[in-house]
Structures are given as C-alpha cells and as structure tokens.
Amino acid sequence: MADALSFLEEDLTCLMCCDIFTDPVTLKCSHSLCEKCLQRFWTTQDVPQCPVCRKECSHDEPTKSLAFRALCESFKKRKPTAVSGDVCPEHKEALKLFCFEDKQPICVVCYTSKKHENHKCSPVDEAAGNLKEDLKTQMDRLHETLADLKKAQENCVKQAELIKIHTGITETQIKKKFEKLHQFLTEEEKKQIGSLRKETEIKDEKLKARLEELSKQISDLSERMAAFWQDMEAENISFLQNYSDTLKRLKCTSVPNRTPVLQQYQQYPIQTVIFTTWARMQNLVEQPPVTLDPDTASNKLQVSEDYTSVEYVEVKLHVSDNPKRLQEGVLASQGFSSGVHCWDVEVGDSNNWTLGVMGETVNRKKLCKMDPKNSFWCFRNVDGIYKKGTKPISDFDSNERPNVIRLQLDFDKGELRFIEPFRKSSLCTYTGGFPERVFPYFNTGDPDSPLSLFPANKQNV
C-alpha cells in the first residue's frame, strides 16, 4: 500500500513546486502544473512556454480538470493520516528542512516557530549532502586509522616471528657454548684425576719399597735374636765358652733405626685446581667487550647470528620499525657511562666504513650530523679518504692503511682514541668529554667487506 501511494504521489507532484498539485491545469503538450506555479513562471517570460518542454503556448491554453483537482485534494487529505517518517509528527507537514542546532529534520511550521528561532537550517537534500560529505571525511580518517592499526598488527606479528627466530638462534648458541664448556670441564676433570692417581702411584711405590725393606730387616733381626736366645739357653760352661763369639756377633748386628713417625697426609690442592680451571675457562670464553644489537641496525645492514659482525646488503631488509632502529648504521648492545673500554674492529680492504660512539638521546630516525656537538664522535674511510667526522685528516699516511682499528674509550677522562694496534700508532683522537651515556657505532657501505668485532686483548700487539 505504501509503494502504491508513493508511485501515485510522483504522478500528482508539480514539477515546479515539488508538491501535490493545487488547482492543476494541463497544457496542450499534456504537461500538468499548479495554476499559480504556471502563472508565476509566465511572468518571467516574454512568450508563454511550457516550463517542462519549452513549447510555445497561449494564455487561454491551460485547461482545468475538476476530476484531477478532486483527486489531488483527496490525496492531500489521506497523506497526513498515513504513518510516515517524512511527516512532522507535530504539525503533519512534510519534513523539508534540517535544523543543525537540534540535529533533526523539521517542517516549515517548525522553522517559523519560536522553538527553532535563529537556528541554522537548510533544505533536507542540501543538508543530507553536506552531512554525508562530513561523515565521508570522518570515515576516510577512520580508514586511515584502521590501516595504521593493521600495519601495527603486522609489525607485532613480524616482531613476534623475529623474537622466535632470535630465541631459537640464541638457544642453539647457548647449547654450543655450554657443550664447549662441558667438554672443557670433562677434559679438565680427567686430567686432574689422572694427575692425582699418578701422584698416588708414586707414593704407593715408595711405601711399598719401604715396607719390603722393613719386612726384611724384621726377619733378619728376628732370626738373630732367636740365635742369641739359643746361646743364652745353653749350659753355663758352653755359654761362657762361646760368650766372646756371641758378644762379637751382637756388636756386629746392626740395629735398624726405629720407624719414623708417620707423615701427615697432605690433601690434594682442590681449591687451587678449581681456581686455575676457572681462570683457564675465562680465557676459553672469547666474548668480545661489545656485541651488536640487531634491533638498532638499519635496513641495509645484516648482523651475524653471533652479533659480532655486520655486512652491507644491496636489497633493503624487511625489518620491524622500532624506536631503537637507526636510519643508518648499527649500535652495540652495551652502552658506557664510566670507565675505560677497548674493542677492535676488522675493516679489511673496505673503503667505506664509519666507526665511533653515539650519544644515547640522539634522534635515531634522522641522519645525525657527524659532530661532537650532536653527540656523535666518529672516524671514517670514504673512498680511501680518512676523515675525522666530516673533515679529512691531512697528515694521515695512506700507505699505512689499517686493516684493524682499535677504539679506546676513556669515559671518565673524556677521551676517545682510534689506534692502529699492530704499529701502535694513533689515527684519530677526540677529547672534551661526553655529556651522556654513549654506545659504540658501526657502519659499512661495502658489500664485500663486513666489519668484524673481537676483544682487543686477543691481538698480538
């Protein structure tokens, strides 16, 4: 029923006022209009025309239809009684305006009432169009927010996968390191027990020889004493006759020294052995003074599984975006705010590398100016030219090209030195102190020559 009324309303609507016909008239071209709408339109024309098809016509042409008029009046009376959201519930008029103050559609009567006095209003179609544009703009923002959230979710998933991978790698490394330590301790245990047993065997051999000697002496002495008792038990005449010989034999008998007091057992020096083993195990663990933090590496640097070397890659890596990651380069996991620290870096034949230390609060998402004023102290090789920051070093001997560079940081003294360890020559020095905690910095642009870290005290200097 509602659809039928809707179609009927379209047929009974004036194309000029967009309302149900009032006193409808029909032109010869068959177009119908409100009589007042048509007369008002003709006042603006020199020659009467149909407002719809623009066909010329005369002032006596419009024809009234009483039946058509009655139909329109009947429809107007029926329409307000129908339940519709397009009608003002208070005044039973069509909702043709929208009040921006109350954010609701209103009729013309509502607009003229005191309730909506001085309220900003617009026609329904115009207001709907503007509000839809506003909502579309907000929806676009929500789409952007949704895209950012999805990207953050993807980064979290990737980071979880990276954590899983790094955990697996670290677990394997831990097992290998402890297997090495277990093997070392097993071998040390066997060696120390073997040494103990060998020492015990030597002592046993000495005691065995001593026991045999004592047994022989006891046997000889016992036999002689038996002979003496036999002489003493003889008849007095016989005893006295042989007394001189017995006395001579008694004086010639060597009486062995009494068994010396048993020496106190000297316990095996277990604590000394443990301490010595521990010291040797320290030398076995070749842990560099600094290791690389892969979470700080730029997307053109690949850090090794043991975090002791870094190489340049031509194709950018897919890495998670985090506040620690640098625009260029990679930092060590260890930061220093006191003491003296030393580490060696093998640069090989590379002609594109940068070494130094960087302040903790440096903005890592921008390229940092290579200057101590920006908390960045570095020594570089750019296409064979050695530079202290951005300034070339004029007195540098290019023939003495270093393959290994030692960085010696004395934080308390406020000094950073770059040294060629084999010749013990100073390449570059910074003084003036460090206002904050610093992290060792590394960067390379040569895919054929990675940078490798190792303890400075392992070099033959």
Summary of the structure (lengths in Angstrom):
residues: 461
radius of gyration: 54.4
end to end distance: 102.5
largest distance: 200.4
contacts: 1156
relative contact order: 0.06
helix: 41%
strand: 21%
